[in-house]
Amino acid sequence: MSSERIEIPGSQGGQLSGRLELPDGPVRASALFAHCFTCGKDSLAATRIARALNAHGIAVLRFDFTGIGASEGDFASTNFSSNLADLVAVAAYMRSRGMAPMLLIGHSLGGAAVLGMARQVPEVRAVVTIAAPSDPRHVLGLLGDDVERIRAEGELDVKLAGRPFRMTRQFVDDVSDHSLSHEIANLNRPLLVLQSPTDDTVGVENGLAIFGAAAQPKSYVALEGADHLLQNRVAAAYAAEMIAAWSQHYLPVQEEAEAAPSLDPGVVEVQERHKGRYQQTIRVGQHELVGDEPTSVGGDDAGPNPYEFLLAALGACTSMTLRMYAERKALPLEHVSVQLRHEKVHARDCADCEDKGALIDRMERRISLGGPLSAEQREALLAIANKCPVHRTLESAVRIDTSAV
């Protein structure tokens, strides 16, 4: 996948921080993800679900609500109504880019929010809630006795999930005025409800109430062993795959990618992917790889960088050469592992280098040999490692002929 950081005009005038993740192949549909009350767009649940949907050709936009994470604005001035408005604004932004959301996904209070605004986005074909309360007023239960203090004092600093939040009377009043029963009953879109029977923040009765109120085609999945925030990686991955599988029935069918023309044996082809700044598609025979640069130099880290591919070639060649030699000599070699590192070093640190002021390429190769090998056999294998074809190529004079085609 490729990831794009974006800024979107929010409902309160500030910029919302978003992340748009695109699949490697054609985009067949787009999804909008709303995070939980105390989370952000980079939560484990949001990240895993986005990547699972990417694997099925679905682009996903996840963003921070006003005053959360990297988004501008004051959280204390927000409420459930502003969350709904932020979602509508983000859907409009997606529409302006030709990718209006067909799938809405909401986690916890974000689930209540997508239920509350789904009918305002005509392109939406299906809705998913994860650990969502059946009534937005459920969030007041997290505040406990502080609710009355907020009403009396106008505002109060509270801790939720270990983080400080300033809660105001207008938030309490706004969330108290909302009811989802009418929106759920008239959703008119297929609905998937994901709920953990062991969720101690939003009880299982909430998911059952949402499911019971829905009149449209609906499905319910119990997330056994999951906590409210889906911090359990297995549970998060299961939820992601369930959403990806269920949504297939309601989204456009993925078109078969047109087969690329075959390459002659021994030919490697590299082309820009036009995703991110540096991503490349690398074709070798029937194999396709992705090359990129790390985020530290402006890439998306979607694949190994060129030097890492070079190290991989040397490592693979080394391991294969040792295996061939061991089989030919009937050596008890059970496993080969090669770790490599590349760096630029000053030639003054190289005893054999003539120009002591230059920088040279240094590759460090560490070989692990498993099995009941004698000291002599290990020494022979290490000597053979230096004779692998890629090693010899790297140490020889290489000629590269370049031409325009």
C-alpha positions in Angstrom: 0.0 0.0 0.0 0.9 3.7 -0.2 0.1 6.2 2.4 -0.6 9.9 2.0 -0.8 12.5 4.7 -3.5 15.0 4.0 -5.2 18.0 5.6 -9.0 18.5 5.3 -11.1 21.6 6.2 -13.0 20.6 9.3 -16.5 21.6 10.3 -15.2 24.2 12.8 -12.7 26.0 10.4 -9.5 24.2 11.4 -7.6 21.6 9.5 -8.2 17.9 10.2 -5.2 15.7 10.0 -5.9 12.6 7.8 -4.1 9.6 6.3 -5.2 8.2 3.0 -4.0 4.6 2.4 -4.3 3.2 -1.1 -4.0 -0.4 -2.3 -1.2 -1.5 -4.5 -3.5 -2.2 -7.4 -6.6 -0.5 -8.8 -9.0 1.1 -6.2 -12.4 -0.4 -6.5 -14.0 1.4 -3.5 -13.2 3.8 -0.7 -13.9 3.6 3.0 -14.0 6.3 5.7 -12.9 5.3 9.3 -14.0 7.1 12.4 -11.9 6.5 15.5 -13.1 6.0 19.1 -13.7 8.8 21.7 -10.2 8.7 23.3 -8.3 7.3 20.3 -6.9 8.8 17.1 -6.5 7.8 13.5 -3.3 5.8 14.2 -4.9 3.4 16.7 -4.1 -0.2 16.3 -7.7 -1.0 15.2 -7.7 1.8 12.6 -4.3 0.8 11.2 -5.0 -2.9 11.0 -8.4 -2.5 9.4 -7.1 0.0 6.9 -4.4 -2.4 5.8 -6.7 -5.4 5.6 -9.1 -3.4 3.3 -6.2 -2.2 1.2 -5.4 -5.9 0.5 -8.9 -6.2 -1.0 -8.5 -3.1 -3.3 -10.3 -0.7 -0.9 -8.8 2.8 -0.2 -9.2 3.9 3.4 -9.2 7.5 4.8 -8.8 7.8 8.6 -8.6 11.1 10.3 -8.4 12.8 13.7 -11.6 14.6 14.8 -11.3 18.3 15.7 -9.0 18.8 18.7 -7.7 15.2 18.6 -4.2 14.0 17.6 -2.7 16.2 14.9 -6.0 18.0 14.0 -6.4 21.6 14.7 -9.1 23.0 17.1 -10.0 22.9 20.8 -11.4 19.6 22.0 -13.3 21.4 24.7 -15.4 23.2 22.0 -16.3 19.9 20.2 -19.3 17.6 20.8 -21.1 14.7 19.2 -22.7 17.1 16.7 -19.3 18.5 15.6 -18.1 14.9 15.2 -21.0 14.2 12.8 -20.2 17.5 10.9 -16.5 16.5 10.7 -17.4 13.2 9.2 -19.7 14.9 6.6 -16.9 17.3 5.8 -14.3 14.5 5.3 -16.8 12.6 3.1 -17.2 15.8 1.0 -13.4 16.0 0.6 -13.3 12.4 -0.5 -16.0 13.1 -3.0 -14.1 16.1 -4.4 -11.2 13.7 -5.1 -13.5 11.3 -7.0 -13.5 8.7 -4.2 -16.7 9.3 -2.1 -16.9 6.7 0.7 -19.0 3.6 -0.1 -18.1 2.0 3.2 -18.3 3.7 6.7 -16.5 2.1 9.6 -16.8 3.5 13.2 -15.1 2.4 16.4 -16.8 3.0 19.7 -18.3 6.5 19.7 -17.0 6.8 16.1 -19.4 3.9 15.4 -22.3 5.9 16.9 -21.2 8.8 14.7 -21.2 6.9 11.4 -24.7 5.6 12.3 -25.8 9.2 12.9 -24.5 10.6 9.6 -24.6 7.7 7.1 -27.8 8.9 5.5 -26.2 12.3 4.7 -23.7 10.5 2.3 -25.7 9.1 -0.6 -22.7 7.1 -2.0 -22.5 4.9 1.2 -23.4 1.3 0.4 -22.6 -0.4 3.8 -21.9 0.6 7.4 -19.8 -1.2 10.1 -19.7 -0.5 13.8 -17.1 -1.8 16.2 -17.8 -1.8 20.0 -20.2 1.1 19.4 -22.7 2.3 22.0 -26.3 2.1 21.0 -26.8 5.6 22.4 -24.3 8.4 22.4 -25.2 9.2 26.0 -23.3 6.1 26.9 -20.1 8.2 26.9 -21.4 10.1 29.9 -21.1 6.9 31.9 -17.3 7.2 31.4 -17.4 10.5 33.3 -19.3 9.1 36.3 -19.9 11.6 39.1 -18.1 14.3 37.1 -21.1 14.8 34.9 -22.9 16.8 37.5 -19.8 18.8 38.3 -19.4 19.7 34.6 -23.0 20.8 34.5 -22.6 22.9 37.6 -19.2 24.4 36.9 -19.4 24.7 33.1 -16.2 22.8 32.4 -13.9 20.3 34.1 -10.5 18.6 33.4 -11.0 14.8 33.5 -8.9 11.8 32.7 -10.1 9.3 30.2 -8.0 6.3 29.2 -5.2 7.9 31.2 -5.2 11.1 29.1 -6.5 14.6 30.2 -9.5 16.0 28.5 -11.4 19.3 29.2 -15.1 18.5 29.2 -17.7 21.2 29.0 -21.4 21.6 29.7 -22.1 22.1 26.0 -20.6 18.6 25.3 -22.8 17.0 28.0 -25.9 18.8 26.9 -25.3 18.0 23.2 -24.6 14.3 23.6 -27.7 14.1 25.9 -29.9 15.4 23.1 -28.9 12.7 20.6 -30.7 9.4 20.0 -29.8 6.9 17.3 -32.8 4.7 17.3 -34.5 6.6 14.4 -31.2 6.7 12.4 -30.5 3.0 12.9 -34.1 2.0 12.0 -34.0 4.1 8.8 -30.3 3.5 7.8 -31.4 1.7 4.6 -27.9 0.3 4.2 -26.5 -3.2 5.1 -25.0 -3.1 8.6 -22.3 -5.2 10.3 -22.1 -5.0 14.1 -18.9 -6.2 15.7 -19.0 -6.5 19.5 -16.9 -8.3 22.1 -18.8 -10.2 24.8 -16.0 -9.3 27.2 -15.9 -5.5 26.5 -16.1 -3.8 29.9 -16.4 -0.3 28.4 -19.3 -0.7 26.0 -21.2 -3.8 27.1 -22.5 -6.4 24.7 -26.0 -5.2 25.2 -25.2 -2.2 23.0 -24.2 -4.2 20.0 -27.3 -6.3 20.4 -29.5 -3.2 20.7 -28.0 -1.8 17.5 -28.5 -5.1 15.7 -32.1 -5.3 17.0 -33.0 -1.8 15.9 -31.8 -2.2 12.4 -34.4 -3.0 9.8 -32.1 -3.4 6.8 -29.9 -6.5 6.0 -27.7 -6.9 9.0 -25.0 -9.2 10.4 -23.6 -9.6 13.9 -20.1 -10.9 14.8 -18.9 -11.6 18.4 -15.2 -10.6 18.8 -14.3 -13.3 21.3 -11.4 -12.3 23.5 -11.3 -8.7 22.3 -11.0 -5.7 24.6 -12.7 -2.4 23.8 -9.8 -0.8 22.1 -8.9 -4.0 20.1 -5.4 -3.9 21.5 -5.2 -7.7 21.2 -3.5 -8.1 17.8 -5.2 -11.4 17.0 -8.7 -9.9 17.7 -7.8 -6.7 15.7 -6.7 -8.8 12.8 -9.8 -11.0 13.0 -12.1 -7.9 13.0 -10.2 -6.5 10.0 -10.6 -9.7 8.0 -14.3 -10.0 8.9 -14.9 -6.4 7.7 -13.0 -7.1 4.5 -14.8 -10.3 3.8 -18.3 -9.0 4.6 -18.0 -5.8 2.6 -17.1 -7.7 -0.6 -20.8 -8.5 -1.1 -21.8 -4.8 -1.2 -18.9 -3.1 -3.0 -18.0 -3.1 -6.7 -16.4 -6.3 -7.9 -12.6 -6.0 -8.1 -11.6 -6.0 -11.8 -8.9 -8.3 -12.9 -5.7 -6.5 -13.5 -4.6 -6.6 -17.1 -1.6 -8.9 -17.3 1.6 -7.2 -18.0 3.6 -8.3 -21.0 6.0 -11.1 -20.1 9.7 -10.3 -19.8 12.5 -12.2 -21.5 14.5 -14.5 -19.1 17.1 -12.6 -17.1 15.5 -9.2 -17.7 14.5 -7.0 -14.7 12.1 -4.1 -15.3 11.7 -1.1 -12.9 9.0 1.5 -13.3 7.6 4.3 -11.2 4.4 3.5 -9.4 3.3 7.1 -9.2 2.4 6.5 -5.5 4.4 8.6 -3.1 7.6 10.2 -4.2 9.9 7.3 -4.9 8.0 4.0 -5.1 8.9 1.6 -7.9 7.4 -1.5 -9.3 10.1 -4.1 -9.9 9.3 -7.0 -12.2 11.5 -10.1 -12.5 9.9 -12.9 -14.5 6.5 -13.6 -12.9 7.5 -11.9 -9.7 6.6 -8.3 -8.7 8.2 -6.4 -5.9 8.0 -2.8 -4.6 11.0 -0.6 -4.0 11.0 2.6 -2.0 13.0 4.9 0.3 12.5 5.3 4.1 10.3 8.1 5.4 13.5 9.8 6.8 14.4 10.8 3.2 10.9 11.5 1.9 9.7 8.1 0.9 6.8 6.0 2.2 8.9 2.9 3.3 6.6 0.8 1.1 9.5 -1.6 0.2 13.2 -2.1 0.5 15.5 0.7 -0.7 18.0 0.0 -3.6 20.9 -0.8 -1.3 18.7 -3.2 0.7 17.9 -5.0 -2.5 21.6 -5.2 -3.2 22.3 -6.7 0.2 19.4 -9.1 -0.3 21.0 -10.3 -3.6 24.3 -10.9 -1.8 22.6 -12.7 1.1 20.5 -14.9 -1.1 23.5 -15.8 -3.3 25.6 -16.6 -0.2 23.0 -18.9 1.4 22.3 -20.7 -1.9 26.1 -21.2 -2.6 26.6 -22.6 0.9 23.7 -25.0 0.5 25.0 -26.2 -2.9 28.5 -26.8 -1.5 27.2 -28.6 1.6 25.1 -31.0 -0.6 28.0 -31.7 -2.9 30.3 -32.4 0.0 27.7 -34.2 2.1 28.2 -31.8 5.0 25.7 -31.9 8.0 24.6 -28.3 7.3 21.1 -27.9 8.7 20.4 -24.1 8.4 22.0 -21.0 6.9 21.2 -17.5 8.1 22.9 -14.4 6.6 22.7 -10.9 8.1 24.1 -7.9 6.1 24.6 -4.2 6.6 25.9 -1.5 4.2 27.6 1.7 5.1 30.0 4.3 3.7 33.3 4.4 5.5 36.5 6.4 5.2 39.2 4.7 3.1 41.7 5.4 5.9 40.0 2.6 7.8 40.8 0.2 5.0 44.3 -1.2 5.0 44.1 -2.1 1.2 42.7 1.2 -0.1 45.0 3.5 -2.0 43.1 6.8 -1.6 42.9 7.2 2.2 40.7 10.4 1.9 37.9 8.8 -0.1 34.7 7.2 1.1 34.2 3.6 0.2 31.3 1.1 0.4 31.6 -1.4 3.1 29.3 -4.4 3.4 29.3 -6.4 6.6 28.1 -10.0 6.3 27.5 -12.2 9.3 26.8 -15.9 8.5 25.2 -18.4 11.0 25.7 -22.1 10.2 23.4 -24.6 12.0 24.2 -28.2 12.3 26.8 -30.6 13.8 29.7 -29.2 11.8 33.3 -29.5 12.7 35.6 -26.5 12.9 37.2 -27.5 9.6 33.8 -27.8 7.9 32.7 -24.4 9.2 36.0 -22.8 8.0 35.5 -24.3 4.5 31.9 -23.1 4.3 33.0 -19.5 5.2 35.7 -19.6 2.5 33.1 -20.8 -0.1 30.9 -17.8 0.9 33.4 -15.5 -0.7 33.1 -17.3 -4.0 29.3 -16.9 -4.5 28.7 -15.3 -7.9 27.2 -12.0 -6.6 30.1 -11.6 -4.2 32.5 -12.0 -7.1 30.5 -9.5 -9.2 30.6 -6.9 -6.5 34.3 -7.2 -6.1 35.0 -7.2 -9.8 35.2 -4.3 -12.3 31.6 -3.9 -13.5 30.7 -2.2 -16.8 27.2 -0.7 -17.2 26.1 0.3 -20.7 23.2 2.8 -20.7 21.1 3.9 -23.6 17.8 5.6 -24.2 14.9 3.6 -25.6 
